[in-house]
Amino acid sequence: MKFTQLPVGAQFEFNGKAYTKTTALIGSATDGTGQRVIPRYAVLKPIGAVAPIAPPVTAATLDAQRVLAAFEQAHAAYAQVLDDARVVTDLRGQLDDRLQAVRQGFLDALRLAQQ
């Protein structure tokens, strides 16, 4: 088993010595003799049962606050377009263009939230 496959807190054997994984890079000797950087390529022997680590968060996960902010910005822009439409109804083509621009701004904001 590789070090990256162990969750923090798991015990393992490396070079004949028992360690506990304390960080993503460090193992602490269970006998209290210190800490050691464990190479990612090292093959380790788990001690006891090892619970699998949680899968990493994917890039497709969106931040709810950023999505909400993008939506509120788009909503305010749409509301302004509707107000303008009530005042001048013969500008349908221009209003359609503005609606499309507002829509694209919202989609762009969502793409930024995914990065």
C-alpha positions, 0 to 999 in steps of 0.5 A: 500500500502507498502512503497516499492511500492511508488516511491520517491516523492509520498505522503502518510499518515502514523499514521494519518500524511502526508509524502513525500517519500524522500528515500528508507527508509525515509519519510519527514513530509509534515508539515516540522516537520521532517523525519521518517524511515518508516517500510517496513511492514507499510500499507500506504494510498497514497495521490493523484495518485501514478505512479507505480515504475519502475520494478527492473533490472533483473540479466539477463541484461548484461553490454554492455562494459563488453560484448564488452571487452569479444568479443574483447578479443575473436576476438583477440584470434581467429585472432591469431589462424588464423595466426598460421593456415596460418603458419602450416597447419598440426596442424588442431587438435591442432588448433581446440582444441585452437579454442574451448578453445577460444570459452569457454573463451568467454562464461565464460566471458559472464557468468561473465558479467551476475553476 
